[in-house]
Amino acid sequence: MHRPAQRQRQRLTRILVGAAAVPMMLVASGCSSDSGDGSGDDAKKDSGASASSSATEAGSVVKEAAYAKLPEPCKVFSSKTLKEMVPKGTKSNKEGKSGDGATRGNCSWNSLDNNGVDGSQFRWLNVSLLRFESDATRGTGEKLASEYFTKHAEDARSVEGAKDTKSQPLTGMGNEATLVTYDLKKKEGTFKQQTVVTRVENVVVTVDYNGAGLAGDKAPKVADLTKAAEKAAKEAVEAVRTANGAGGGSAAGGSTAPSKSPSPSKSAGQGSDLGKDSGTSKSPSKSATKKD
């Protein structure tokens, strides 16, 4: 009786062990199945994160700048305009040095009409062009150009030694424009300065024009100088548009990748230095304050 009872207990143990193995396998199978489902969830999460990242990158892309080119600075004015503004210096053009003609440029002319004992008439004309590209971190080219326009116009109103400074907004040229006028007394005489700062999309155009009556000749009329400067500024703005096709727009195609915006434009020409070759570009505002 003892041995049959022992055999029975051994048989029961084997059945229990075998029965216990089934749920263990099911649990293992369940874990494997759950692991597969988890991988699916992770894949969905990864996919969602990737989509979110793509959306963020897309959101950082800024609108292309309207204009991708600049005209040759010494060719923005017609021969007629030059003859009117610098009658004795239509071929005196001096192009300022620039490391990148696609983003900046300037050109100056000077004219000295010597009338002997009756005195002389001096004129100086300068145009500077500065183009801003869109930047993913700093904003659109138009925004950057507008910020520079505001600062540059303020600089033109703050020239050291300037007398009777006046400023007024202009219409009919570009997106925004300002005229600044003042007198600057130098050893040669009193120079009547006209500065027109204009923004057309992502390009800032500055036209500086001054005149003086020397050796006893009468000073030129401010109204005449102002009219000529405004006309020249409109012509320069049209030159920018023409260089980029009819109106520029999407045909111009500025860069949307992060890029270094050009440093503030600096104009060539010394104004009151009577046509002296300026060499490296210098700001007309700063050069006008040069002590003699």
C-alpha positions as CSV (number, residue, x, y, z in Angstrom):
1,M,0.0,0.0,0.0
2,H,2.9,2.4,0.7
3,R,4.4,2.1,-2.8
4,P,1.1,2.8,-4.7
5,A,0.6,5.9,-2.6
6,Q,4.1,7.2,-3.4
7,R,3.6,6.6,-7.1
8,Q,0.3,8.5,-6.9
9,R,1.9,11.5,-5.2
10,Q,4.7,11.5,-7.9
11,R,2.1,11.4,-10.7
12,L,0.2,14.3,-9.1
13,T,3.3,16.3,-8.8
14,R,4.1,15.9,-12.5
15,I,0.6,16.9,-13.4
16,L,0.8,20.1,-11.3
17,V,4.2,21.0,-12.6
18,G,2.9,20.5,-16.2
19,A,-0.2,22.5,-15.5
20,A,1.8,25.3,-13.9
21,A,3.9,25.4,-17.0
22,V,1.0,26.4,-19.2
23,P,0.2,29.7,-17.6
24,M,3.9,30.4,-17.4
25,M,4.1,30.0,-21.2
26,L,0.9,32.1,-21.6
27,V,2.4,34.8,-19.4
28,A,5.6,34.7,-21.4
29,S,3.6,34.8,-24.6
30,G,1.6,37.7,-23.2
31,C,4.7,39.6,-22.4
32,S,6.0,39.0,-25.8
33,S,2.8,40.2,-27.3
34,D,2.7,43.3,-25.0
35,S,6.3,44.0,-26.0
36,G,5.2,44.0,-29.6
37,D,2.4,46.4,-28.9
38,G,4.7,48.7,-27.0
39,S,7.1,48.8,-30.0
40,G,4.1,49.9,-32.0
41,D,3.3,52.7,-29.6
42,D,6.9,53.7,-29.5
43,A,7.0,53.8,-33.3
44,K,3.9,56.0,-33.3
45,K,5.5,58.3,-30.7
46,D,8.7,58.5,-32.8
47,S,6.6,59.2,-35.8
48,G,4.7,62.0,-34.0
49,A,8.0,63.4,-32.7
50,S,9.4,63.4,-36.2
51,A,6.4,65.2,-37.5
52,S,6.5,67.7,-34.7
53,S,10.2,68.3,-35.4
54,S,9.5,68.8,-39.1
55,A,6.7,71.2,-38.3
56,T,9.1,73.2,-36.1
57,E,11.8,73.3,-38.8
58,A,9.2,74.4,-41.4
59,G,8.0,77.1,-39.0
60,S,11.6,78.5,-38.8
61,V,11.8,79.1,-42.6
62,V,11.4,82.8,-43.4
63,K,10.0,84.4,-46.5
64,E,12.4,84.9,-49.3
65,A,13.7,88.5,-49.7
66,A,12.1,90.3,-52.7
67,Y,15.4,91.3,-54.4
68,A,18.4,89.2,-54.9
69,K,20.6,91.6,-56.9
70,L,21.9,95.1,-56.9
71,P,22.5,97.3,-60.0
72,E,26.0,98.5,-60.7
73,P,26.2,101.6,-58.5
74,C,28.0,103.8,-61.0
75,K,25.2,103.1,-63.6
76,V,22.1,103.8,-61.6
77,F,21.8,107.4,-62.9
78,S,21.2,108.4,-66.5
79,S,23.6,110.6,-68.3
80,K,21.0,113.4,-68.2
81,T,20.7,113.2,-64.4
82,L,24.4,113.3,-64.0
83,K,24.7,116.3,-66.3
84,E,22.1,118.2,-64.3
85,M,23.6,117.3,-60.9
86,V,27.4,117.2,-61.6
87,P,27.7,119.1,-64.9
88,K,31.5,119.2,-64.8
89,G,32.0,115.7,-63.4
90,T,29.8,113.3,-65.3
91,K,32.8,111.1,-65.9
92,S,34.3,111.5,-62.4
93,N,32.6,108.4,-61.0
94,K,34.5,106.6,-58.3
95,E,33.2,103.3,-57.2
96,G,33.7,102.4,-53.5
97,K,35.5,99.2,-52.6
98,S,33.2,96.3,-51.6
99,G,33.8,92.7,-50.8
100,D,30.4,91.6,-52.1
101,G,28.8,93.5,-54.9
102,A,25.6,91.5,-54.5
103,T,24.9,93.0,-51.1
104,R,26.4,96.4,-51.2
105,G,27.8,99.1,-53.4
106,N,28.4,102.8,-53.8
107,C,29.6,105.4,-56.3
108,S,30.4,109.1,-56.1
109,W,30.8,112.0,-58.5
110,N,32.1,115.5,-58.0
111,S,31.9,118.7,-60.1
112,L,33.8,122.0,-59.8
113,D,32.6,124.7,-62.1
114,N,35.3,127.3,-61.9
115,N,34.2,130.7,-63.0
116,G,37.5,132.5,-62.2
117,V,37.1,135.8,-60.4
118,D,33.4,135.2,-60.2
119,G,33.9,132.2,-58.0
120,S,33.1,128.5,-58.4
121,Q,30.2,126.1,-57.9
122,F,30.9,122.7,-56.3
123,R,28.7,119.7,-56.4
124,W,29.1,116.2,-54.9
125,L,26.8,113.2,-55.5
126,N,26.9,109.8,-53.9
127,V,24.7,106.8,-54.0
128,S,25.0,103.8,-51.7
129,L,23.0,100.5,-52.0
130,L,22.6,97.9,-49.2
131,R,20.7,94.7,-49.7
132,F,19.6,92.4,-46.8
133,E,18.9,88.7,-47.1
134,S,16.3,86.9,-45.1
135,D,17.7,85.1,-42.1
136,A,16.0,82.3,-40.2
137,T,17.2,83.7,-36.8
138,R,16.9,87.4,-37.4
139,G,13.9,87.7,-39.7
140,T,13.0,88.7,-43.3
141,G,15.2,90.8,-45.5
142,E,12.5,93.4,-45.5
143,K,12.4,93.6,-41.7
144,L,16.2,93.9,-41.5
145,A,16.2,96.6,-44.2
146,S,13.5,98.5,-42.4
147,E,15.4,98.4,-39.1
148,Y,18.5,99.7,-40.9
149,F,16.5,102.4,-42.7
150,T,15.3,103.8,-39.4
151,K,18.8,103.8,-37.8
152,H,20.5,105.2,-40.9
153,A,17.9,108.0,-41.2
154,E,18.5,108.9,-37.6
155,D,22.3,109.0,-38.2
156,A,21.7,111.4,-41.1
157,R,19.9,113.7,-38.7
158,S,22.7,113.6,-36.1
159,V,25.7,114.8,-38.0
160,E,28.2,116.7,-35.9
161,G,28.5,120.3,-36.7
162,A,25.3,120.4,-38.9
163,K,23.3,123.5,-38.7
164,D,19.6,124.1,-39.5
165,T,18.9,120.4,-39.7
166,K,15.5,119.5,-41.1
167,S,13.8,116.1,-41.8
168,Q,10.6,115.0,-43.5
169,P,9.1,111.8,-44.8
170,L,8.8,111.4,-48.6
171,T,6.3,109.5,-50.7
172,G,6.4,108.1,-54.2
173,M,9.6,106.2,-53.9
174,G,10.0,102.7,-52.4
175,N,8.3,101.5,-49.2
176,E,9.5,104.3,-46.9
177,A,11.7,107.4,-47.5
178,T,13.1,110.3,-45.5
179,L,14.8,113.6,-46.6
180,V,17.3,115.2,-44.3
181,T,18.8,118.6,-45.1
182,Y,21.4,120.7,-43.2
183,D,24.2,123.2,-43.6
184,L,27.8,122.3,-42.9
185,K,30.4,125.0,-42.7
186,K,33.9,124.1,-43.9
187,K,37.0,126.1,-44.6
188,E,36.1,126.2,-48.3
189,G,32.6,127.5,-47.6
190,T,29.1,126.5,-46.5
191,F,27.9,123.2,-48.0
192,K,24.2,122.6,-48.4
193,Q,23.6,118.9,-47.7
194,Q,20.7,116.8,-49.0
195,T,20.4,113.1,-47.9
196,V,17.6,110.9,-49.1
197,V,17.3,107.5,-47.4
198,T,14.9,105.1,-49.1
199,R,13.9,101.5,-48.5
200,V,12.5,99.4,-51.4
201,E,11.7,96.0,-50.1
202,N,14.9,94.5,-48.7
203,V,17.2,97.2,-50.2
204,V,18.2,100.5,-48.6
205,V,19.2,103.3,-51.1
206,T,20.9,106.4,-49.9
207,V,21.5,109.4,-52.1
208,D,23.8,112.2,-50.7
209,Y,24.0,115.4,-52.7
210,N,25.6,118.7,-51.6
211,G,26.6,121.9,-53.2
212,A,28.5,125.1,-52.3
213,G,29.3,128.4,-53.8
214,L,33.0,129.0,-53.4
215,A,35.4,131.9,-53.8
216,G,32.6,134.4,-53.4
217,D,30.0,132.7,-55.6
218,K,26.5,132.4,-54.3
219,A,25.4,129.3,-52.4
220,P,23.0,127.1,-54.4
221,K,19.3,127.1,-53.6
222,V,18.3,124.4,-51.2
223,A,15.1,123.9,-53.1
224,D,17.0,123.1,-56.3
225,L,19.3,120.7,-54.6
226,T,16.5,119.0,-52.8
227,K,14.5,118.5,-56.0
228,A,17.5,117.0,-57.8
229,A,18.3,114.7,-54.8
230,E,14.7,113.4,-54.7
231,K,14.7,112.8,-58.5
232,A,18.0,110.9,-58.2
233,A,16.7,108.7,-55.4
234,K,13.6,107.7,-57.4
235,E,15.9,106.8,-60.3
236,A,18.1,104.7,-58.0
237,V,15.1,102.8,-56.7
238,E,13.9,102.1,-60.2
239,A,17.4,100.8,-61.0
240,V,17.1,98.3,-58.2
241,R,13.7,97.1,-59.5
242,T,15.0,96.9,-63.0
243,A,18.1,94.8,-61.9
244,N,15.7,92.3,-60.5
245,G,13.2,92.2,-63.3
246,A,9.8,93.8,-63.4
247,G,9.1,94.4,-59.8
248,G,11.4,91.7,-58.5
249,G,9.1,89.6,-56.3
250,S,9.5,85.9,-56.3
251,A,11.6,86.0,-59.4
252,A,14.4,87.5,-57.3
253,G,14.6,84.7,-54.8
254,G,16.6,85.6,-51.7
255,S,18.1,83.0,-49.4
256,T,16.1,81.5,-46.6
257,A,19.0,79.8,-44.9
258,P,20.6,81.5,-41.9
259,S,23.1,84.0,-43.3
260,K,25.1,87.0,-42.2
261,S,23.4,90.2,-43.0
262,P,25.6,92.8,-44.6
263,S,27.1,95.4,-42.4
264,P,25.8,98.9,-42.6
265,S,26.5,100.5,-46.0
266,K,29.2,103.1,-46.2
267,S,29.3,105.7,-48.9
268,A,32.3,106.8,-50.8
269,G,33.1,110.4,-51.4
270,Q,34.2,113.2,-49.1
271,G,31.7,115.9,-50.1
272,S,33.5,119.0,-48.9
273,D,36.9,117.6,-50.0
274,L,36.3,119.1,-53.4
275,G,36.5,115.9,-55.4
276,K,39.4,114.3,-53.6
277,D,39.5,110.6,-54.3
278,S,38.0,108.9,-51.3
279,G,39.6,105.5,-51.7
280,T,38.0,103.2,-49.1
281,S,34.3,103.8,-48.6
282,K,33.4,106.2,-45.9
283,S,30.0,107.2,-44.5
284,P,29.0,110.6,-45.9
285,S,27.7,111.6,-42.5
286,K,31.0,110.8,-40.8
287,S,33.1,112.3,-43.6
288,A,31.1,115.4,-43.5
289,T,32.2,115.9,-39.9
290,K,35.9,115.5,-40.6
291,K,37.8,118.3,-39.0
292,D,39.9,120.4,-41.3
